[in-house]
Amino acid sequence: MLLFPIQMFYHIVRAGLLSLLPSSKKDLSKEVVLITGGGRGIGRHLAKEFAKQGAKKVILWGRTEKCLKETAEEISLSGSECCYFVCDVANREEVYKQAKVVREKVGDVTILVNNAAVVHGKSLMDSDDDALLKTQHINTLGQFWTTKAFLPRMLELQHGHVVCINSILSQSPIPGAIDYCTSKASSLAFMESLTLGLLYCPGVSCTTVLPFHTNTEMFRGMRVRFPQLFPPLKPEIVAQKTVDAIRTDKAFLYLPWTMHALVILKR
Ligand SMILES: NC(=O)c1ccc[n+]([C@@H]2O[C@H](COP(=O)([O-])OP(=O)(O)OC[C@H]3O[C@@H](n4cnc5c(N)ncnc54)[C@H](OP(=O)(O)O)[C@@H]3O)[C@@H](O)[C@H]2O)c1
């Protein structure tokens, strides 16, 4: 009882002081990065950013071979090692099978980026049941399978990072995307639980990124109130800030940082 407030005070002061100091960045030159949904959108920019910041190898997963091939070729042309595998993260058996293929052909994945997601974009009553299920299978359960496939080896090696590209909608849902908001809220709970569970596992950590509306295909045409005040983010900026957050071992990243206020106001 006596120690608890003292410890709290110590950790708050320590965190405050550490946030003022420039943090050292992890070297990526030995990292093998796997990005789900790496063929297009934010995933594509993440792949390019990891390659730019010196990752040893970048592996792309997705369903559309054309996009994966184009992105892998672009990265390979810039001089970095990049390959792709067609894999639907909603299909548990396929995830485990392709994870084995990756281990055999490329090596141990040390940074897993769970980025793949879909949005159905209709109200509950207008939504087809299968479409509602599909969103949960891809956005939420897909992460269970990929994490189960790659985390055990990271723990063995005492070296690894699990990343989730979540969304601010996990904490501040909107109508009209009920499938997506539910899946992202569930995925946030997954990451919070995983992050706490890995706190005492040396060398293995987590980063959850919660971006605001970003300029990709996913929410193309979505109208935001006060667009001048809240312009959409550029996917390349989301990618760059995500890689920086991974390199500085940041557990949670809100993009833009002003979204902290939204979460506090909502609470
Ligand atoms: N755009 C935004 O406003 C925004 C805001 C906040 C957070 N986010 C999050 O950022 C991440 C990337 O979104 P984005 O904006 O880049 O969307 P996007 O352009 O629609 O890209 C989605 C990616 O996910 C892949 N994907 C979808 N279903 C898949 C499956 N079953 N298996 C494997 N890959 C699958 C897609 O590739 P294939 O179709 O080829 O499989 C594609 O590469 C998502 O997690 C999203 O929730 C986006």
The ligand as an ORCA input file, in Angstrom:
! r2SCAN-3c Opt
* xyz 0 1
  N      -7.252      3.591    -44.863
  C      -7.598      4.058    -43.678
  O      -8.286      5.091    -43.544
  C      -7.139      3.358    -42.436
  C      -7.225      4.038    -41.207
  C      -6.820      3.394    -40.051
  C      -6.315      2.111    -40.108
  N      -6.239      1.460    -41.311
  C      -5.738      0.102    -41.305
  O      -4.583      0.004    -42.100
  C      -4.448     -1.310    -42.632
  C      -4.209     -1.239    -44.130
  O      -5.339     -0.632    -44.726
  P      -5.265      0.132    -46.123
  O      -5.839      1.471    -45.910
  O      -3.919     -0.008    -46.690
  O      -6.340     -0.723    -46.936
  P      -6.286     -1.324    -48.418
  O      -5.622     -0.369    -49.320
  O      -7.674     -1.754    -48.704
  O      -5.344     -2.597    -48.242
  C      -5.748     -3.716    -47.499
  C      -4.686     -4.780    -47.641
  O      -5.104     -5.947    -46.928
  C      -4.961     -7.079    -47.790
  N      -5.935     -8.101    -47.440
  C      -7.269     -7.969    -47.328
  N      -7.835     -9.140    -47.005
  C      -6.817    -10.039    -46.893
  C      -6.749    -11.421    -46.570
  N      -7.846    -12.120    -46.301
  N      -5.539    -12.015    -46.546
  C      -4.416    -11.317    -46.825
  N      -4.410    -10.010    -47.136
  C      -5.604     -9.375    -47.168
  C      -5.190     -6.514    -49.193
  O      -4.594     -7.312    -50.180
  P      -5.438     -8.352    -51.092
  O      -6.759     -7.728    -51.347
  O      -4.592     -8.578    -52.254
  O      -5.535     -9.563    -50.244
  C      -4.459     -5.190    -49.089
  O      -3.091     -5.371    -49.330
  C      -5.732     -2.038    -42.241
  O      -5.516     -2.829    -41.109
  C      -6.694     -0.912    -41.923
  O      -7.682     -1.320    -41.033
  C      -6.625      2.054    -42.481
*
